[in-house]
Amino acid sequence: MNTVSLGIIGAGRIGKLHTENLMRMSDVVVEMIYDPFLDSAWAESHELRVVRKMEDIFSSNTINGVLIFSPSNFHADQIIQAARAGKHIFCEKPIALDPAEINTVLDTVRENNVKLQLGFNRRFDPDFKRLKDIVVQGEIGQLYMIRITARDPSPPPPEYIRSSGGIFLDMTIHDFDMVRYLSDSEVVEVYARGAVLVDPVFKEAGDIDTAITIMSLKNGALAVIDNSRQAVYGYDQRIEVFGSKGSIVAENNTETQTVLTTAKGVESDRPLDFFLKRYQTSYRAEMRAFIRALKTGADPLVTGEDGLKSILIGLAAGQSLKENRPITVES
């Protein structure tokens, strides 16, 4: 396969980003795009073929892969339709919030012998990939602890909060995946604490906006994640991996790496203030990885099973918060 032909479902903020990245690849053709609320001016400016029915993508004889960037509640059904049509699939997280529904989707994917890559883009971030490589090479020795800080610059809109599934299934799920990725181990127990400190709208939605999650891993190591829905200084994304021979740290990305030191003090740029900007390199890399899997027949680097396991951790964290006790993660 020299050229990969793709159909895209969903052209919101993340769908537009991925579509534009794909159109820059010389071995990719974006053949069709479907979105009932499509920005027609954007589609026309990129000379995209817009279809009125999603089924046109599934029934195409030339499309190799389908990329799903629609709202989360549509993901499971659209993955199943794509799989039954024999199309390989990239889908933003989550597949669904119910493990039984996810398992039904994964069974359908396997039965139809198609590939499914899930959008945990942070695995493709160059800094975090460097952390992983250092751990695998044994440079920090036996793994003792992973510490992740993930804080958004500002809360999402109230309507999003009410339908997101809660902080653990919407926000922390990326960090749960990073713990599994960096440790090459599974989370066996979770203890979560949380509070509403940023905005009472979270309490009204039955959610929290500030959380700390402590995890025990199968390999004996520990992990700690701290989250906040608002960091007034920017998008705070830091990770430390600590072991018997040392530690490695990934600090925040900033607009420039310059540091001004004078008699008045030390000044540097604040962290980047938006996830699309912070992770633009990783978004391109995950698309490249999906295309490579289709062309070579290799397994995707992030699978549907990875998505299921992060959901199970998130559900355990939610139960832990509610019951104020450690919870064993379902295997």
Backbone hydrogen bonds, N-H to C=O, Kabsch-Sander energy under -0.5 kcal/mol:
donor,donor_aa,acceptor,acceptor_aa,energy
4,V,27,D,-2.8
5,S,3,T,-0.5
6,L,29,V,-2.9
7,G,65,G,-2.3
8,I,32,M,-2.2
9,I,67,L,-2.9
10,G,8,I,-0.6
10,G,34,Y,-3.1
16,K,12,G,-2.7
17,L,13,R,-1.6
18,H,14,I,-2.4
19,T,15,G,-2.4
20,E,16,K,-2.6
21,N,17,L,-2.0
22,L,18,H,-2.7
23,M,19,T,-2.2
24,R,20,E,-0.6
24,R,21,N,-0.9
25,M,22,L,-1.7
28,V,25,M,-1.4
29,V,4,V,-2.8
31,E,6,L,-2.3
31,E,29,V,-1.1
32,M,6,L,-1.3
33,I,49,R,-1.7
34,Y,8,I,-2.8
38,L,35,D,-1.7
40,S,38,L,-1.3
43,A,39,D,-2.3
44,E,40,S,-2.7
45,S,41,A,-2.1
46,H,42,W,-1.2
47,E,44,E,-1.3
48,L,43,A,-2.3
50,V,48,L,-0.8
51,V,33,I,-2.2
56,D,53,K,-1.3
57,I,54,M,-1.4
58,F,54,M,-1.2
59,S,55,E,-2.4
60,S,56,D,-0.5
60,S,57,I,-0.7
64,N,5,S,-2.7
65,G,5,S,-1.7
66,V,88,H,-3.2
67,L,7,G,-2.6
68,I,66,V,-0.5
68,I,90,F,-3.0
69,F,9,I,-3.7
69,F,67,L,-0.6
74,F,71,P,-2.1
75,H,72,S,-1.4
76,A,95,I,-0.7
78,Q,74,F,-2.2
79,I,75,H,-2.7
80,I,76,A,-2.1
81,Q,77,D,-2.3
82,A,78,Q,-2.4
83,A,79,I,-2.7
84,R,80,I,-2.4
85,A,81,Q,-1.2
86,G,83,A,-1.7
87,K,82,A,-2.6
88,H,64,N,-2.1
89,I,115,K,-3.1
90,F,66,V,-2.3
91,C,117,Q,-2.4
92,E,68,I,-2.0
102,I,98,D,-2.3
103,N,99,P,-2.6
104,T,100,A,-1.8
105,V,101,E,-2.0
106,L,102,I,-2.8
107,D,103,N,-2.4
108,T,104,T,-1.9
109,V,105,V,-2.3
110,R,106,L,-2.4
111,E,107,D,-2.7
112,N,108,T,-1.6
113,N,110,R,-1.3
114,V,109,V,-1.7
117,Q,89,I,-2.7
118,L,302,V,-1.5
119,G,91,C,-2.1
120,F,118,L,-1.9
121,N,119,G,-1.3
123,R,120,F,-1.4
124,F,121,N,-2.2
125,D,122,R,-1.3
129,K,125,D,-2.8
130,R,126,P,-1.7
131,L,127,D,-1.6
132,K,128,F,-2.2
133,D,129,K,-2.5
134,I,130,R,-2.3
135,V,131,L,-2.2
136,V,132,K,-2.7
137,Q,133,D,-2.4
138,G,135,V,-1.2
139,E,134,I,-1.7
140,I,134,I,-0.5
141,G,138,G,-1.2
144,Y,242,F,-2.7
145,M,242,F,-2.2
146,I,222,L,-1.6
147,R,240,E,-2.8
148,I,224,V,-2.8
149,T,238,R,-2.9
150,A,226,D,-2.5
151,R,236,D,-2.5
152,D,228,S,-2.4
160,Y,157,P,-0.8
161,I,157,P,-2.0
162,R,158,P,-1.9
163,S,159,E,-0.5
163,S,160,Y,-1.0
164,S,160,Y,-0.9
164,S,161,I,-0.7
169,L,166,G,-0.6
170,D,166,G,-1.6
171,M,167,I,-2.0
172,T,167,I,-2.6
174,H,171,M,-1.2
175,D,171,M,-0.5
176,F,172,T,-2.6
177,D,173,I,-2.0
178,M,174,H,-1.8
179,V,175,D,-2.2
180,R,176,F,-1.9
181,Y,177,D,-2.7
182,L,178,M,-3.0
183,S,179,V,-2.0
184,D,180,R,-1.7
185,S,180,R,-0.7
188,V,216,S,-2.7
189,E,216,S,-1.5
190,V,327,I,-2.5
191,Y,214,I,-2.4
193,R,212,I,-2.6
195,A,210,T,-2.2
197,L,195,A,-0.7
202,F,199,D,-1.7
203,K,199,D,-0.5
204,E,200,P,-2.1
205,A,201,V,-1.3
206,G,203,K,-1.6
207,D,202,F,-3.4
209,D,195,A,-1.9
210,T,195,A,-1.7
211,A,227,N,-2.4
212,I,193,R,-2.6
213,T,225,I,-2.6
214,I,191,Y,-2.9
215,M,223,A,-2.9
216,S,189,E,-2.2
217,L,221,A,-2.6
218,K,186,E,-2.8
220,G,217,L,-1.9
222,L,144,Y,-2.2
223,A,215,M,-2.0
224,V,146,I,-2.7
225,I,213,T,-2.5
226,D,148,I,-2.5
227,N,211,A,-2.7
228,S,150,A,-1.1
229,R,209,D,-2.1
231,A,152,D,-1.7
234,G,231,A,-2.1
235,Y,272,L,-2.4
236,D,151,R,-1.8
236,D,234,G,-0.9
237,Q,235,Y,-0.7
238,R,149,T,-2.2
239,I,250,A,-1.9
240,E,147,R,-2.4
241,V,248,I,-2.6
242,F,145,M,-3.0
243,G,246,G,-3.2
244,S,142,Q,-1.9
245,K,140,I,-2.5
246,G,140,I,-0.8
246,G,243,G,-0.7
248,I,241,V,-2.2
250,A,239,I,-3.1
251,E,249,V,-0.6
255,E,270,R,-0.7
260,L,267,E,-3.2
261,T,259,V,-0.6
262,T,260,L,-0.5
262,T,265,G,-2.8
265,G,262,T,-1.1
267,E,260,L,-3.2
269,D,258,T,-0.6
272,L,253,N,-2.2
277,K,274,F,-0.5
278,R,274,F,-2.7
279,Y,275,F,-2.5
280,Q,277,K,-1.0
283,Y,279,Y,-2.2
284,R,280,Q,-1.7
285,A,281,T,-2.1
286,E,282,S,-2.5
287,M,283,Y,-1.5
288,R,284,R,-2.1
289,A,285,A,-2.2
290,F,286,E,-1.8
291,I,287,M,-2.4
292,R,288,R,-2.3
293,A,289,A,-2.1
294,L,290,F,-1.9
295,K,291,I,-2.1
296,T,292,R,-2.4
297,G,293,A,-2.0
307,G,303,T,-1.3
308,L,304,G,-2.1
309,K,305,E,-2.4
310,S,306,D,-1.8
311,I,307,G,-1.8
312,L,308,L,-2.3
313,I,309,K,-1.8
314,G,310,S,-2.3
315,L,311,I,-2.7
316,A,312,L,-1.9
317,A,313,I,-2.4
318,G,314,G,-2.3
319,Q,315,L,-2.1
320,S,316,A,-2.5
321,L,317,A,-2.5
322,K,318,G,-2.0
323,E,319,Q,-2.5
324,N,320,S,-1.7
325,R,320,S,-1.0
327,I,190,V,-2.9
329,V,188,V,-1.9
